[in-house]
């Protein structure tokens, strides 16, 4: 008798191998998504600095207003904020994302805002 096809054991081994590969890949993919959300928040904060500096060049002051009468700025989809506070010699800003609990901050001037510890460099926690 000459039968062609796969045995049940061979099929079970393939299914187990695919399950192991999926168990390894899914957490890596979730971590990659988290990194992408953090990158979009950092990018939005860098764009905020550009918009604030453009406003400062015109008005010789920073602002918390976005849109008409303030800075022309829009965030990436899913990014919440920014929360801007004007300080004596600059400003601080914080953003968050709808799908992660982490927040990112940035500051310009001499008033640091945790976790940002270097002027003009966004940091997340």
C-alpha positions in Angstrom: 0.0 0.0 0.0 1.4 3.4 -1.0 -0.3 6.1 0.9 0.5 9.8 0.4 0.0 12.5 3.0 1.0 13.5 6.5 0.6 11.5 9.7 -1.2 12.9 12.7 2.1 13.1 14.6 3.7 15.2 11.8 0.8 17.6 11.8 0.9 18.0 15.6 4.6 18.8 15.5 4.1 21.5 12.9 1.3 23.0 15.0 3.4 23.0 18.2 6.3 24.7 16.3 4.0 27.4 15.0 2.6 27.9 18.5 6.1 28.3 20.0 7.1 30.8 17.3 3.9 32.8 17.9 4.5 32.8 21.7 7.9 34.4 21.0 6.8 36.9 18.4 3.7 38.4 20.0 5.4 40.0 23.0 8.1 41.4 20.7 5.4 42.9 18.5 3.7 44.5 21.5 7.0 46.0 22.6 7.6 47.4 19.1 4.1 49.1 19.2 5.0 50.7 22.6 8.2 52.1 21.1 6.3 53.5 18.2 3.9 55.3 20.5 6.8 56.8 22.4 8.5 57.9 19.2 5.3 59.7 18.0 5.0 61.5 21.4 8.7 62.6 21.2 8.2 63.7 17.7 5.2 65.8 18.6 7.2 67.5 21.4 10.0 68.4 19.0 7.4 69.9 16.6 5.9 71.8 19.6 9.3 73.4 20.2 9.5 74.5 16.6 6.0 76.0 16.8 6.7 77.7 20.1 10.0 79.2 18.8 8.2 80.5 15.7 5.6 82.1 17.9 8.4 83.5 20.1 10.1 85.0 17.0 6.9 86.9 16.2 5.7 87.8 19.7 8.8 87.8 22.0 6.9 85.5 24.4 5.8 81.8 24.6 2.2 80.8 24.7 -0.1 78.1 26.0 -2.7 78.8 23.3 -3.0 76.4 20.3 -4.8 77.5 17.1 -6.2 80.9 16.5 -4.1 83.5 18.4 -1.5 80.9 19.4 0.8 78.4 17.9 -0.1 76.5 14.8 0.3 72.9 16.0 -1.4 69.6 15.7 -0.6 66.3 17.4 -0.3 62.8 15.9 -3.4 60.5 16.1 -3.7 59.1 19.6 -1.4 61.7 21.2 -3.2 63.6 24.0 -2.1 67.1 24.8 0.1 69.0 25.0 -0.2 70.5 28.4 1.9 73.6 28.2 3.0 75.9 31.0 4.9 79.1 30.4 7.8 79.7 32.9 9.9 82.8 33.6 12.4 82.1 30.8 10.7 79.4 28.7 8.0 76.7 28.9 7.4 73.1 29.8 5.1 70.6 28.0 3.8 67.1 28.6 2.0 64.7 26.3 0.5 61.3 26.7 -1.0 58.6 24.4 -4.4 56.9 24.5 -2.9 53.4 24.3 -0.1 53.6 26.8 0.3 54.8 30.4 3.6 56.5 29.7 4.0 60.3 29.4 6.7 62.4 27.7 7.9 65.8 28.8 10.2 68.5 27.5 11.3 71.9 28.6 12.9 75.1 27.3 14.6 77.5 29.7 15.8 76.7 33.2 12.8 74.9 34.7 13.2 71.2 34.2 10.1 69.0 34.1 10.6 65.3 35.1 11.5 63.1 33.4 13.1 65.6 31.0 16.5 66.5 32.4 18.2 68.2 29.4 16.8 71.3 27.8 15.1 70.7 24.5 15.3 66.9 24.7 12.0 64.9 25.2 12.1 62.1 27.8 9.4 59.6 28.6 8.5 57.6 31.7 
